[in-house]
Amino acid sequence: MKIQITGLFLLILIVGCSTPTKNMQVNVNVKGLKKGTLYLERVEDSLIVAIDSFVVSREENAVLGTNLKYSELFYVQLDRNNPGDKNNRIPFFGDQGEITIHTTLDDYVTNADITGSPTQEVYRSYMRIINQFNNEELDLLAAYFNAQINENTDSLALLEKQSANLLKRKMLFTTNFAVNNANSVVAPYLALSELSAAPKSLLDTIANTMSEDVASSRYGKLLVDYLSVLEK
């Protein structure tokens, strides 16, 4: 009887001292990774800081987590203690619940497949279109350099006009996307990250259409603070 009571006491002690489950769990699988450390990171006071880590000693699934109330941008950094590793941070929008990231060691960032985050899906739909703008921008830049080399002033003037129009279309698309997704934190995030140099009227439009929940989020508050600075 005494042994049973002691065992029951130990069970209660173990359960009581176990680490509470975080409301965002990130499962990371890096094919080909057998040794290294994965860090879950977020931006705090303009710095990227690690908030959780997982030491990989064999090819296995890593589990990272944190608690959050509103969705925000996170990173999963891979550290293999290798000076040659450079582009080693996978950005993603975290949400409450379980998120899964599948990738490979050779193409750690570019091969990343992220599922389980509704906010990431919204951001991914934005990036599909904005990448088309970016490709067009690169084409115009290449044509501009060629015109400079050939000293073709007529082409330079035309390309400058086309670049200005492209920038305007890109800005308007981002604004419309943010307004159409006013119930997602992606809206204020885009206003801050992509439209900081845009006319204040566009930022006001995004801020005024944000849902109450989004306005209470980290990026919603940052956008409101940024607009108050612009008014001074």
Buried (B, 14 or more C-beta within 10 A) or exposed (E): EEEEEEEEEEEEEEEEEEEEEBEBBBBBBBEEBEEBBBBBBBEEEEEEEBBBBBEBEEEEEBBBBBEBEBBBBBBBBBBBEEEEEEEBBBBBBBBBEBBBBBBBBEEBBEBBEBEBBEBBBBBBEBEEEBEEBEEBBEEBEEBBEEBEEEEBEEBBEBBEEBBEEBBEEBBEBBBEBBBEBBBBBBBBBBBBEBBEEBEEEBBBBBBEBBBEEBBEBBBBEBBEEBBEEEEE
